[in-house]
Amino acid sequence: MARKFFVGGNWKCNGTTEEVKKIVTTLNEAEVPSHDVVEVVVSPPFVFLTLVKSLLRSDFHVASQNCWVSKGGAFTGEVSAEMLVNLGIPWVIIGHSERRALLNESNEFVGDKVAYALSQGLKVIACIGETLEQRESGSTMAVVAAQTKAIADKVTNWDNVVLAYEPVWAIGTGKVATPAQAQEVHCELRKWLNQNVGADIAASVRIIYGGSVNGANCKELAGQPDVDGFLVGGASLKPEFVDIIKSATVKKN
């Protein structure tokens, strides 16, 4: 069975009420492939989650950018998986490189977060990826395999997991992994899943690419056999996000 193309938009820490409404209006008016062809999820900051959910077209969904590692309680400033479920938010991004680097989230902590979010009924976009130093030292696969293993150690059912490969050196830098570089890592990652998690999961789990994806480079990247979609940063705040969603049709040719 073919893997359905997936396009996520990570708005990060951006936006005002008016800006958010404008982005949603652009998305609502966009002519894009049907939900049978592409799954679209946008991830606004916490304070705009319910606003976006209330205004966004029904065939697009909303994700939180993070959630706490366990049940809520005395964790000032955090948001629990249970709260997201209560608000009807179906998706969450976990393990983004910015949180790993700036907030020191370890592989094991990310694995625990993924497992807990899944246990509460959320679907998870789990992020992995190497730094420039790690790539230049030839340790890309060792790094992404260790990050993925930490998730695999805690997760048995992968039906609600999307893996987002985001080379840290390509996030917000304008540098993009070439289609060949992206395909190579996605292919090796799928081989790792096949050997360490299971053939069925390796064949079915969606591995999406993130790192300076834009309207100009999305089609060539989408054409790679193991690239199942994108997690888009800056471009998801712009009208070109619609072009990135439309790149899903490359898979049908």
N, C-alpha and C positions, 0 to 999 in steps of 0.2 A: 504493500500500500504506500502510495506517495506521501511524503511528509508535506503538510500544508505550510505554505510560506507564512512567515511571521514577521511583522514589522512593529517594533516598539519605539516609542518616542520618550526619551528621558529629558524632561524639562529642567531638571536639576533645581538650583536655588534661584529661579528666575520668575518674574511676572508680577503684575498688579492685577486687580480684578478686571479692569478694562482690557488689559493686554491678553489676559486669559480668555475673556469672552470673544475677543477678535480672532484668536487662534482657533477656538472651537467653531466659530462661524465659518471660517475657511474650510475646516474639516467637514462640517455638516453640508456644505455646498459642493464638495468635491465629488467628481465622478470617478469612482475607483472600481477595480474588480470586485466581484461579489465575495461574500464571506466564505463561500466554498473554495475560493482561490487564495485568499489572503486573510490572515487574522491580524487585526490592528489593535494595539493597546497603547494608550498614552499615560504618562506618569507625571502628573503635576506635583508641586509641593503639597505637603500635608494640608495646609490651610485652604487649598483650593479643591481638594478631592471631591467633596460633596457638590460643590458648584459645578465642576466639570461633569460629574456623573449626571447631574440633573439636566444639563443642557446638551450633552453629546448624543449624537445619533446612536440608535440602538445596536447597530452592527459593529460599532467600535466599543472597546472596553477601557477600563481605568485601572491603573496600578499605583500602589504606593511605592515610594522610593526606598523604603526600609521598614522593618518592624523589629520589635524587641525579641530577645532570644528565648523567652519563656513567658509564662503567664504574667499579666500586669501586676502592679503593686507599687512599692516605694522606689520607683525608677524615674526620677524627675526628668522631664524633657523627652521621654520615650513614648512610643505608641505601640500598643500590643496587637498581635495578630487577631485576638478576639475583638478588639475595637474595629479593625478593618472589616471583619466579617459582619459585625453589627451594622456597619454603614453600607454593606452591600458592595464592598470593593473586592473584586475577585482575584486580583493579581498583586504581587509584590516583587520588587527588585531586591536581591540580596547579594552582598559581597562585591559591590562595585569597587573598582580599584581606588577611587577617591576615599572610600571609607576604609579600605584596607591600609592605604598609605597614611591618610591624615588622622584616622581614629584608631589605628593599630589593630584592626580586626584580623585575627589570625585565621588560618585555614580551618582549624578545628572549630573556632567560634562561628565561622560562616557555615560550616557543616551543621552545627547544632541549630543555627537559625533557620536554615533551609528545612531541616527535619521538623522543627516545631511549627513553622508556618504551614507546611503540608499537613501536619497532624490536625490543624484547626480548619482545614478545608480550603486554604488559599492555594493558588497556582503560583509558581515561583520562576522568575527569570534569574538564574544563578550565574554570576559573572566570574570569569577567570581570565588570566592574561599575564604576560611577562613584561618586565621593564626593559628599557633599551640596553642597560648594562647586562641583563640576563640574556637577551637575544644575542648581543655581540659576543658573549662568552660561550655561546652554543648550548645554553641550557633551557631553551624555550620549552621543549617537550617535558623535561624533568619538572619544570615549574608548573605547567598547566596540568600535568598528570597528578602531581601532589595536591594541587588545589581541587581537582576533580575527585581524587581518592578520598579526601576529607569529607566530601559530600556523599560519595558512594558508601562510605563506612557507616553512615547514619540513615541512608535512604534505601528502601527496598522497592517501592513503587515509583517509577519514573514518569508515569502517565501525565502528571501535572508539572513537569519540570522542563524548562527550556534553558539550554546552556548558551551563554553569550560569551564568545571569545572576543576579548577586547585587549589587544596589545597596548599596554600603558603608554608606550612611546607614540602611539597614533591618536590618543584621545585629546581632542582640543588643540592639537599641534598643527593640523593641516597636513601632517604626514599620514599617508594611508598605506596599509599593507597592500602590496600588489595583489591582484587576483590570484596569482600563483602562490604567493606567500600565505594568503588567507586559506586557499584550498589545501595547501600542504598541511597546515596545522589542524584544520578541520578533519582532514582525512586521517591523520595520525591519531587524533583524539577519538575518532570513531573506531579505529583499530584498537586503541587502548580500552575503550568501553567493551568492545567485542571480547577481548581477552580477559578482562577483569570484572565485568558486570554481567554481560550476557549478550548473545547474538541478536535476540529480539529487541532489546533495549538499544543496542548500537544502531540497529537499522531504523528504529522508529523515533528516537529522540531527536529533537530539532536543535541544531547547532547554528546559532546566528552570529553574525560578525558585527562588531562595533569599533569605531575609531575613525572619525572624520569622514563618515559616509555622507555623500551629498547627491544632488540631482545629476551631477555630471559623471560620477563614477559608479553609481548604483547598479546600472544594467550589466556592466561587465562583471562586477562582483557577483551579482545574482545568477549569472550564467555558470558559475562554478558548481560542480555536481554535489559537493558537500556543504555548500553555503545555503542554509535554509531560511535566510532572511537577515534582518538587521536590528540592532539596537542603536538608535540614532540620538545624538546629543544636540549640538547647536542647530543643526538643520531642521530638527523637529519643531523649532519655534518659528520656522519660516514657511512660506507657501510651497517651497520645493519639497517639503515632506510628502506632499501629494504625489510628486513624481517618483519618490522613493517607494511609496506604496504601490504605484503602478508597475514598478519593475518586477513585481511578482509574476507578471504575464510572460516574462522570459522563460520561466519554467515550463510553460505550456506549449512552447514552440518546438 
